[in-house]
């Protein structure tokens, strides 16, 4: 099993599955403790950086659930980079972003 910080790192890199401690990846969502707390949603940009890698942007859950989820959130911000977190929302709005598979790409491009 991977460590929690490793799960955050591979999520930021684009992995769609993984588990470590109280964190797990399911598709483009990173969860802390369970489906009730989506920590981050990954948006895929059509733009590539100089290394030809996909550039990702993220929606971050700004709610607090526990000291541990706050720690997870801080690790995530450090790993993803504040500049790549384009929106911070509450848990309810996270659910909306998670359901928007078909429009994420155009929305991200519109925000650029």
Secondary structure by P-SEA (a helix, b strand, c coil): cccaaaaaaaaaacccccccccccccccbbbccccccccbbbbbbccccccccbbbbbccccccccaaaaaaaaaaaaaaccccccccccaaaaaaaaaccccaaaaaaaac
